[in-house]
Structure formats: structure tokens, C-alpha cells
Amino acid sequence: MTIKAPTLNVGGLGVDPLAQRIQEKQKKWKYKIAVLSGKGGVGKSTVAVNLAAALAKKGYFVGILDADIHGPNVAKMLGVDKADVLAERMEDGRFEMLPPTADFMGQVTPIKVMSMGFLVPEDQPVIWRGALVTKAIKQLLGDTKWGELDFMIIDFPPGTGDEILTVTQTLQLDAAIIVTTPQEVALLDTGKAVNMMKKMEVPYIAVVENMSYLICPHCGNEIDLFGRGGGRKLAEKEGVEFLGEIPIDLKAREASDAGIPIVLYGDTIAAKAFMELAEKLVKKLEEMKSKKASEEAEE
Ligand SMILES: Nc1ncnc2c1ncn2[C@@H]1O[C@H](COP(=O)(O)OP(=O)(O)OP(=O)(O)O)[C@@H](O)[C@H]1O
């Protein structure tokens, strides 16, 4: 079954102003990228945050939405979890939230961050189900003053839940990055996430294998702690791209506690791997965009 993005009802009864605002806003975002995982704890948020930081380090304007409503930790990973969210009154009388920014003392172009974590106390769980979660994600997208962006990165909740389907139907995603670890259990669920994105007809689907290997701090040898290569094999089997391997970085916890992405924390192999990942992604998306433009020009 193929699920098509819904056509927007732009007039009369049944109009959804929030969906309409998202449609308007996303015209100003050059590339919309979802970061997903079949299973929790595989490093999805780590990949989303480091991708955002790597792109911003290259000078791109980046926004990141933490759509992981039940476990929002993007803001913490970017060191802006204590930031106040201000609001601005729009011409139509509505208020829009102004996303806090992270620029790491000018090392990167300011990354705009929006997360449920800003709106609920840190120690309070969000005990909502499907429809409410979907509404909250849509509001974070549609009621935030994002402005012009080169990349909008959305860190989705783990799994293949309804919320992801509904939000993906509202957004015309350019790419879906599916994060996995090399273990069999993770790979099984990763296959499901890949297939969900295929059904949503996302033009570019890629797998990233996180925690692929560990570099021994003593001898420098690579140790395949959880096995290695499963992500690449899965991507080949599903006919999607394999975007790269990220090693286990022993400085990751330190970096995370300091609220600094690995890619900006030090000159490690993982930092280099994240930079390469971002470069590969940009190249691929630019190629796809120019191919599409020349096809449209021929028609
Ligand atoms: N390459 C890595 N090297 C070392 N530690 C890592 C790496 N990737 C992620 N981690 C650590 O693993 C933990 C889980 O990562 P993260 O929160 O990004 O996973 P997640 O898939 O987003 O989890 P959730 O399902 O809870 O949203 C974090 O403590 C993070 O610092």
C-alpha cells in the first residue's frame, strides 16, 4: 500500500490552519530531513544533533526539531536546555515561539532548536498518546518562527508509530536517515523503519550504523564490540543507501554532559565520521535537486 501525502484543504469548512502554516513554513526550508530509528537507544538523537552541528559548522542555516516528545534530549545535547522560549506576536494576532539558538561561541552558524523539553518541566513525563503527540509535534513545527533554513532536521521518536506517519504526511521530506546499531535485534526493527519511509515515498532513504566499532585507547586497534557491517548489509538488501559508520566515541558521555556535540568536542574519529556523513548527505541532496531541476526543465 502506498500512502500519499494529503492534499491540503485551502478553503471552506474543514480547513486546518496549523497544517496550512506548516505548508507555508516548509517552503522556506531547502531540505527537510527526518532522523529515525526502529529501536530506542541506538544513538538517533546523537546522530541528529551531530548532523545539525556538522552542517552548521560548514556554514549552513540549520533548524532542529526534537519530535521525541517522550524523551526530549536534543536541547540538552546542544547545551540550550535551560534557555527561555520567548514568543512574538504575529501580524494575524497569533503568537509564535522564538527558537533558542546554539552557536558554540561562534564556531557554527546559530542552530535553531525547538523541543517539547522547553515546554514541560524536566522531571515530568509527557503522558500523551498518539493524537495529542501528533498535535504537539505539528505545533512545534507550525507555531515556531523558524524563518529561512538550509536544513530542517527532525528527530523523531523511536519506532514506527502513528505520530511519525501523520507528521511525515504533513511534511514533504527530502531525506530519511535511519540510525541502527550492528546487532540483529536493532537491524530487524531498522528494516521496518526503512519500509515505512519507502511507503511514504521519501525520495532519499539512508541507513547509518552507529556504534559500529570501538577504537582501543591503548593499542589503537578497531574492536567490533557489537558486530559490524549489519547496517550496510541491511541497506543493500532494502535497496537504500548506506551513509556510513560511526564508531563508539569514549568522549561521547563527556561531550553530552557538557552539552557539546561530538563533532565540535574534539578531533576524534567519530567527529571526523560525522563530518564525512554530513558532506556525503549534502552532496547527495544537491545532486538529486539538480537532477530534478533538469528533468523539470526538459518537460
Ligand atoms: N557513537 C557513540 N559513541 C559513544 N556513545 C554514544 C554514541 N552514540 C550514542 N551514544 C550514547 O548512547 C546514549 C544513547 O544515545 P541517544 O540518546 O542519541 O540515543 P537515541 O536512539 O536517541 O535514544 P532514545 O531512543 O532514548 O531517543 C547516549 O548516552 C549517547 O551519548
Ligand as a Chemical Component Dictionary entry (heavy atoms), coordinates in Angstrom:
data_LIG
# 
_chem_comp.id                   LIG 
_chem_comp.type                 NON-POLYMER 
_chem_comp.pdbx_formal_charge   0 
_chem_comp.three_letter_code    LIG 
# 
loop_
_chem_comp_atom.comp_id 
_chem_comp_atom.atom_id 
_chem_comp_atom.alt_atom_id 
_chem_comp_atom.type_symbol 
_chem_comp_atom.charge 
_chem_comp_atom.model_Cartn_x 
_chem_comp_atom.model_Cartn_y 
_chem_comp_atom.model_Cartn_z 
_chem_comp_atom.pdbx_ordinal 
LIG N1  N1  N 0 28.898 6.822 18.727 1  
LIG C1  C1  C 0 28.693 6.864 20.041 2  
LIG N2  N2  N 0 29.729 6.663 20.908 3  
LIG C2  C2  C 0 29.542 6.663 22.231 4  
LIG N3  N3  N 0 28.353 6.881 22.821 5  
LIG C3  C3  C 0 27.287 7.094 22.034 6  
LIG C4  C4  C 0 27.402 7.079 20.606 7  
LIG N4  N4  N 0 26.173 7.313 20.090 8  
LIG C5  C5  C 0 25.336 7.465 21.138 9  
LIG N5  N5  N 0 25.995 7.321 22.307 10 
LIG C6  C6  C 0 25.432 7.410 23.672 11 
LIG O1  O1  O 0 24.351 6.462 23.754 12 
LIG C7  C7  C 0 23.280 7.001 24.531 13 
LIG C8  C8  C 0 22.005 6.955 23.700 14 
LIG O2  O2  O 0 22.137 7.868 22.628 15 
LIG P1  P1  P 0 20.890 8.698 22.074 16 
LIG O3  O3  O 0 20.157 9.378 23.193 17 
LIG O4  O4  O 0 21.401 9.525 20.975 18 
LIG O5  O5  O 0 20.014 7.512 21.518 19 
LIG P2  P2  P 0 18.517 7.536 20.958 20 
LIG O6  O6  O 0 18.435 6.459 19.964 21 
LIG O7  O7  O 0 18.149 8.908 20.509 22 
LIG O8  O8  O 0 17.727 7.190 22.258 23 
LIG P3  P3  P 0 16.133 7.330 22.536 24 
LIG O9  O9  O 0 15.559 6.114 21.966 25 
LIG O10 O10 O 0 16.081 7.361 24.028 26 
LIG O11 O11 O 0 15.666 8.585 21.907 27 
LIG C9  C9  C 0 23.698 8.411 24.921 28 
LIG O12 O12 O 0 24.226 8.367 26.238 29 
LIG C10 C10 C 0 24.803 8.768 23.932 30 
LIG O13 O13 O 0 25.759 9.677 24.468 31 
# 
loop_
_chem_comp_bond.comp_id 
_chem_comp_bond.atom_id_1 
_chem_comp_bond.atom_id_2 
_chem_comp_bond.value_order 
_chem_comp_bond.pdbx_ordinal 
LIG N1  C1  SING 1  
LIG C1  N2  SING 2  
LIG C1  C4  DOUB 3  
LIG N2  C2  DOUB 4  
LIG C2  N3  SING 5  
LIG N3  C3  DOUB 6  
LIG C3  C4  SING 7  
LIG C3  N5  SING 8  
LIG C4  N4  SING 9  
LIG N4  C5  DOUB 10 
LIG C5  N5  SING 11 
LIG N5  C6  SING 12 
LIG C6  O1  SING 13 
LIG C6  C10 SING 14 
LIG O1  C7  SING 15 
LIG C7  C8  SING 16 
LIG C7  C9  SING 17 
LIG C8  O2  SING 18 
LIG O2  P1  SING 19 
LIG P1  O3  DOUB 20 
LIG P1  O4  SING 21 
LIG P1  O5  SING 22 
LIG O5  P2  SING 23 
LIG P2  O6  DOUB 24 
LIG P2  O7  SING 25 
LIG P2  O8  SING 26 
LIG O8  P3  SING 27 
LIG P3  O9  DOUB 28 
LIG P3  O10 SING 29 
LIG P3  O11 SING 30 
LIG C9  O12 SING 31 
LIG C9  C10 SING 32 
LIG C10 O13 SING 33 
# 
